[in-house]
Amino acid sequence: MEEKQPTLLHKISKIISDFFNPLVSLFIFFVYMSARNYSFEDSITYFLPVLIMIIIPVVAWLVWNVKTGRYTNMDVSNRIQRKTLYVFIAVCVIAYLVYNYFKNGYIDFVMLFILILLFAMQISNYFIKSSMHTSFNIFVASLFFALSVEMGILWLGISLLVGITRVILRRHTVREVMMGAGIAFMVSFLYLYCNIQFQH
């Protein structure tokens, strides 16, 4: 029997979903924030620890676990497999928060809320496998929104698109995408509220 070829819609969905994965979306935000708020030297000083302590270890962890068969795929679609992913990312973020606090004397607000989002998703994972792609992209939209309303609205549109692709690719059900979105909206609202409070 001939194997069914993926449709054009499926191929486009895969491109969108793969490109706007949580790590890439966060990377785009950090580049945008650095270019907007810092000099090149300050950007490197700020972003290098994030890259070394969070992004590279998480990518290495994903690749290693997929290669050894512990994870089915890079998306970690299996709910049971996700438990160790959430814990590993949280450990990396906590290590960065501690490093940043002792080095610069303040808590990185963005990373703190990423940690809160991870904890919320870990709790949710015990009941329903919420969409990490959708959740993180909505949170990234709130990060953009704090800097630029236009960019925030644009990224919210991207988040909606990503959520739809997750369903088309059958990586998540509509319910799982909605759960991821719900968690992200709650954490994003809290982030934006605290962000406004700390600015005054």
Buried (B, 14 or more C-beta within 10 A) or exposed (E): EEEEEEEEEBEEBBEBBBEBBBBBBBBBBBEBBBEEEBEEEEBEBBBEBBEEBBBEBBEEBBEEBBEEEBBEEEBBBBBEBBBBBBEBBBEBBBBBBEBBEEEEEEEBBBBBBBBBBBEBBBEBBEEBBBBBBBBBBBBBBBBBBBBEEEBBEBBBEBBBBBBBBBBBBEBBBEEBBBBBBBBBBEBBEBBBEEBEEEEE
